[in-house]
Amino acid sequence: MSARIIESYLHQRRVGVLVEISAESDFAPLTDEFKTFARNVAMQIAAMSPTSISELLQQASVIDPEVSVARSLELLARKLREHIRIVRYVRWDTNSPLGVATEPPRSPAPALQAGRSVDAA
């Protein structure tokens, strides 16, 4: 059984993100490292507007540009000895013109757009 958390992030009340991240145990999401990772992923999505989880994982981290999001996920999984994955997310942007979609098709699950969720552990 896996534990899932939803992290939220608002940037200047103009961009909003919800991201769902899962782990194998109920313990992992309670750790400071997991909470920090979830917050950083939400900020990454707000800043970089990825269109899929695959694209998100390939991006250089906005927190540490020397490390990709995938590498950050891998390091966290190793440290906590857990299988961790980004399940899905949705991003809203009030600066987008009305009538223009601001989130990936079939929101709130861009992982479905790619046909599957992407795991990295």
Backbone as CSV, one residue per row, in Angstrom:
resi,resn,N_x,N_y,N_z,CA_x,CA_y,CA_z,C_x,C_y,C_z
1,MET,0.841,-1.170,0.000,0.000,0.000,0.000,0.888,1.236,0.000
2,SER,0.430,2.292,-0.665,1.240,3.493,-0.709,0.546,4.659,-0.017
3,ALA,1.366,5.566,0.457,0.861,6.791,1.066,0.997,7.902,0.031
4,ARG,-0.016,8.719,-0.095,0.017,9.816,-1.049,-0.223,11.132,-0.322
5,ILE,0.476,12.152,-0.763,0.259,13.486,-0.218,-0.005,14.440,-1.379
6,ILE,-0.679,15.517,-1.075,-0.880,16.580,-2.048,-0.232,17.830,-1.485
7,GLU,0.660,18.403,-2.269,1.337,19.654,-1.898,0.761,20.773,-2.756
8,SER,0.568,21.936,-2.152,0.072,23.088,-2.906,1.109,24.199,-2.867
9,TYR,1.057,25.038,-3.893,1.958,26.194,-3.946,1.259,27.311,-4.703
10,LEU,1.303,28.503,-4.159,0.790,29.699,-4.822,1.941,30.675,-5.001
11,HIS,2.077,31.208,-6.215,3.100,32.217,-6.481,2.413,33.546,-6.748
12,GLN,2.570,34.462,-5.835,2.012,35.809,-5.922,0.509,35.805,-6.237
13,ARG,-0.161,34.783,-5.766,-1.608,34.640,-5.957,-2.012,34.685,-7.423
14,ARG,-1.054,34.375,-8.325,-1.301,34.389,-9.764,-1.130,33.014,-10.401
15,VAL,-0.252,32.211,-9.818,-0.001,30.865,-10.318,-0.222,29.901,-9.163
16,GLY,-1.017,28.860,-9.407,-1.292,27.864,-8.379,-0.967,26.471,-8.869
17,VAL,-0.445,25.638,-7.974,-0.058,24.271,-8.310,-0.547,23.322,-7.224
18,LEU,-1.059,22.185,-7.646,-1.297,21.038,-6.771,-0.512,19.881,-7.364
19,VAL,0.265,19.201,-6.541,1.030,18.045,-7.003,0.826,16.899,-6.024
20,GLU,0.609,15.713,-6.557,0.429,14.503,-5.749,1.687,13.647,-5.868
21,ILE,2.236,13.271,-4.709,3.453,12.462,-4.657,3.189,11.271,-3.755
22,SER,3.659,10.093,-4.176,3.406,8.886,-3.386,4.708,8.260,-2.903
23,ALA,4.582,7.511,-1.814,5.678,6.734,-1.236,5.110,5.397,-0.793
24,GLU,5.989,4.460,-0.507,5.544,3.121,-0.113,4.955,3.066,1.291
25,SER,5.501,3.879,2.188,5.063,3.800,3.578,4.440,5.112,4.030
26,ASP,3.750,5.055,5.144,3.185,6.263,5.738,4.260,7.122,6.395
27,PHE,5.407,6.526,6.661,6.489,7.229,7.341,7.144,8.285,6.460
28,ALA,7.454,7.951,5.217,8.222,8.845,4.335,7.610,10.237,4.201
29,PRO,6.304,10.358,3.935,5.738,11.705,3.775,5.802,12.580,5.030
30,LEU,6.092,11.979,6.183,6.197,12.744,7.427,7.575,13.357,7.635
31,THR,8.553,12.925,6.834,9.918,13.419,7.021,10.083,14.822,6.438
32,ASP,10.989,15.572,7.012,11.270,16.916,6.514,11.795,16.881,5.079
33,GLU,12.600,15.862,4.765,13.155,15.739,3.419,12.058,15.564,2.373
34,PHE,11.068,14.729,2.682,9.962,14.485,1.756,9.133,15.760,1.586
35,LYS,8.847,16.434,2.699,8.060,17.673,2.647,8.775,18.747,1.820
36,THR,10.090,18.851,2.007,10.878,19.820,1.245,10.863,19.473,-0.234
37,PHE,11.025,18.189,-0.554,10.992,17.754,-1.951,9.644,18.091,-2.579
38,ALA,8.559,17.795,-1.894,7.217,18.069,-2.424,7.041,19.565,-2.680
39,ARG,7.475,20.378,-1.755,7.376,21.835,-1.915,8.206,22.304,-3.098
40,ASN,9.415,21.772,-3.234,10.288,22.151,-4.344,9.702,21.740,-5.695
41,VAL,9.072,20.576,-5.744,8.441,20.121,-6.994,7.287,21.047,-7.362
42,ALA,6.488,21.421,-6.384,5.379,22.339,-6.648,5.902,23.686,-7.166
43,MET,6.972,24.198,-6.563,7.577,25.447,-7.037,8.147,25.284,-8.441
44,GLN,8.739,24.136,-8.727,9.285,23.833,-10.051,8.193,23.897,-11.108
45,ILE,7.062,23.293,-10.816,5.942,23.278,-11.753,5.427,24.707,-11.973
46,ALA,5.334,25.485,-10.911,4.881,26.867,-11.036,5.831,27.678,-11.912
47,ALA,7.119,27.502,-11.716,8.115,28.300,-12.422,8.344,27.872,-13.863
48,MET,8.311,26.569,-14.117,8.754,26.052,-15.416,7.639,25.534,-16.326
49,SER,6.438,25.417,-15.840,5.272,25.001,-16.645,5.498,23.739,-17.481
50,PRO,5.964,22.646,-16.885,6.150,21.433,-17.684,4.797,20.919,-18.186
51,THR,4.812,20.267,-19.343,3.571,19.749,-19.919,3.326,18.289,-19.581
52,SER,4.307,17.638,-18.967,4.156,16.236,-18.568,5.111,15.931,-17.423
53,ILE,4.889,14.818,-16.780,5.797,14.404,-15.705,7.169,14.077,-16.284
54,SER,7.206,13.483,-17.468,8.493,13.192,-18.108,9.301,14.463,-18.320
55,GLU,8.648,15.502,-18.811,9.334,16.777,-19.022,9.787,17.372,-17.697
56,LEU,8.931,17.300,-16.699,9.273,17.802,-15.362,10.532,17.129,-14.844
57,LEU,10.613,15.822,-14.943,11.752,15.072,-14.419,13.053,15.429,-15.127
58,GLN,12.972,15.805,-16.380,14.173,16.146,-17.143,14.689,17.545,-16.855
59,GLN,13.869,18.394,-16.302,14.260,19.783,-16.073,15.314,19.917,-14.976
60,ALA,16.168,20.922,-15.153,17.096,21.293,-14.085,16.273,21.910,-12.968
61,SER,16.612,21.593,-11.758,15.878,22.101,-10.602,16.019,23.617,-10.489
62,VAL,14.922,24.301,-10.184,14.996,25.749,-9.957,15.681,26.051,-8.624
63,ILE,15.726,25.085,-7.739,16.399,25.236,-6.446,17.905,25.035,-6.589
64,ASP,18.299,24.004,-7.340,19.712,23.693,-7.577,19.872,23.308,-9.046
65,PRO,20.202,24.263,-9.923,20.280,24.004,-11.365,21.290,22.935,-11.775
66,GLU,22.178,22.548,-10.878,23.159,21.494,-11.183,22.534,20.102,-11.136
67,VAL,21.311,20.010,-10.599,20.654,18.717,-10.379,19.291,18.726,-11.072
68,SER,18.964,17.638,-11.764,17.638,17.524,-12.384,16.612,17.133,-11.322
69,VAL,15.351,17.326,-11.655,14.282,16.908,-10.747,14.347,15.388,-10.562
70,ALA,14.624,14.662,-11.643,14.731,13.197,-11.551,15.837,12.793,-10.579
71,ARG,16.963,13.482,-10.635,18.076,13.160,-9.733,17.704,13.470,-8.283
72,SER,17.010,14.579,-8.061,16.549,14.911,-6.709,15.619,13.829,-6.178
73,LEU,14.735,13.343,-7.040,13.815,12.271,-6.660,14.576,10.994,-6.332
74,GLU,15.556,10.679,-7.149,16.374,9.481,-6.929,17.141,9.567,-5.605
75,LEU,17.722,10.720,-5.335,18.472,10.895,-4.077,17.563,10.774,-2.863
76,LEU,16.370,11.343,-2.946,15.415,11.237,-1.843,14.992,9.785,-1.638
77,ALA,14.697,9.089,-2.721,14.284,7.686,-2.625,15.374,6.835,-1.972
78,ARG,16.617,7.084,-2.353,17.730,6.345,-1.742,17.864,6.659,-0.255
79,LYS,17.778,7.936,0.078,17.938,8.348,1.473,16.853,7.743,2.362
80,LEU,15.611,7.764,1.877,14.495,7.254,2.675,14.258,5.760,2.477
81,ARG,14.982,5.167,1.524,14.816,3.743,1.185,13.352,3.438,0.857
82,GLU,12.814,4.276,-0.022,11.408,4.202,-0.416,11.297,4.325,-1.928
83,HIS,10.251,3.742,-2.480,9.887,3.985,-3.866,8.990,5.228,-3.851
84,ILE,9.445,6.304,-4.483,8.719,7.573,-4.472,8.440,7.966,-5.907
85,ARG,7.239,8.494,-6.156,6.942,8.947,-7.507,6.008,10.152,-7.487
86,ILE,6.153,10.944,-8.525,5.237,12.055,-8.749,4.059,11.470,-9.514
87,VAL,2.890,11.500,-8.917,1.720,10.841,-9.481,1.038,11.718,-10.526
88,ARG,0.740,12.962,-10.158,0.060,13.879,-11.074,0.126,15.296,-10.514
89,TYR,-0.206,16.234,-11.370,-0.225,17.621,-10.939,-1.156,18.425,-11.833
90,VAL,-1.473,19.618,-11.351,-2.219,20.582,-12.150,-1.665,21.967,-11.841
91,ARG,-1.624,22.822,-12.849,-1.088,24.180,-12.712,-2.086,25.157,-13.315
92,TRP,-2.389,26.210,-12.575,-3.258,27.275,-13.070,-2.476,28.574,-13.121
93,ASP,-2.761,29.407,-14.122,-2.078,30.682,-14.268,-3.108,31.748,-14.641
94,THR,-3.315,32.716,-13.768,-4.310,33.753,-14.032,-3.834,34.753,-15.074
95,ASN,-2.568,34.723,-15.445,-2.046,35.626,-16.471,-2.329,35.142,-17.881
96,SER,-2.821,33.916,-18.025,-3.164,33.398,-19.347,-4.445,34.060,-19.828
97,PRO,-4.554,34.321,-21.131,-5.784,34.922,-21.654,-6.979,34.002,-21.413
98,LEU,-8.130,34.587,-21.178,-9.340,33.784,-21.002,-9.601,32.980,-22.264
99,GLY,-10.067,31.778,-22.071,-10.362,30.911,-23.205,-9.182,30.083,-23.656
100,VAL,-8.008,30.344,-23.099,-6.813,29.564,-23.437,-6.542,28.601,-22.303
101,ALA,-6.402,27.330,-22.639,-6.143,26.316,-21.610,-4.802,26.609,-20.950
102,THR,-4.777,26.626,-19.622,-3.538,26.902,-18.890,-2.951,25.647,-18.282
103,GLU,-3.638,24.543,-18.384,-3.102,23.309,-17.853,-3.144,22.245,-18.947
104,PRO,-2.353,21.190,-18.790,-2.305,20.142,-19.802,-3.677,19.510,-20.028
105,PRO,-3.901,18.954,-21.201,-5.169,18.280,-21.476,-5.453,17.195,-20.438
106,ARG,-6.718,16.965,-20.193,-7.178,15.924,-19.281,-6.733,16.186,-17.847
107,SER,-6.539,17.442,-17.518,-6.152,17.817,-16.163,-7.154,17.270,-15.159
108,PRO,-6.785,16.940,-13.965,-5.527,17.251,-13.310,-4.495,16.143,-13.374
109,ALA,-4.447,15.385,-14.418,-3.509,14.268,-14.442,-2.680,14.259,-15.718
110,PRO,-1.662,15.117,-15.809,-0.825,15.102,-17.001,-0.159,13.760,-17.216
111,ALA,-0.041,12.956,-16.177,0.543,11.631,-16.346,-0.307,10.815,-17.309
112,LEU,-1.594,11.058,-17.326,-2.475,10.354,-18.255,-2.216,10.781,-19.683
113,GLN,-1.793,12.016,-19.872,-1.483,12.520,-21.206,-0.391,11.665,-21.838
114,ALA,0.594,11.285,-21.048,1.693,10.474,-21.539,1.319,9.000,-21.586
115,GLY,0.152,8.650,-21.071,-0.297,7.279,-21.109,0.029,6.494,-19.848
116,ARG,0.903,7.043,-19.035,1.280,6.369,-17.794,2.002,7.355,-16.901
117,SER,2.063,7.038,-15.636,2.853,7.876,-14.749,4.309,7.461,-14.866
118,VAL,5.179,8.347,-14.487,6.616,8.109,-14.599,7.173,7.873,-13.195
119,ASP,7.881,6.787,-13.029,8.492,6.474,-11.747,9.984,6.693,-11.837
120,ALA,10.544,7.120,-10.747,11.998,7.201,-10.615,12.330,6.893,-9.166
121,ALA,13.138,5.912,-8.971,13.535,5.575,-7.609,14.891,4.949,-7.613
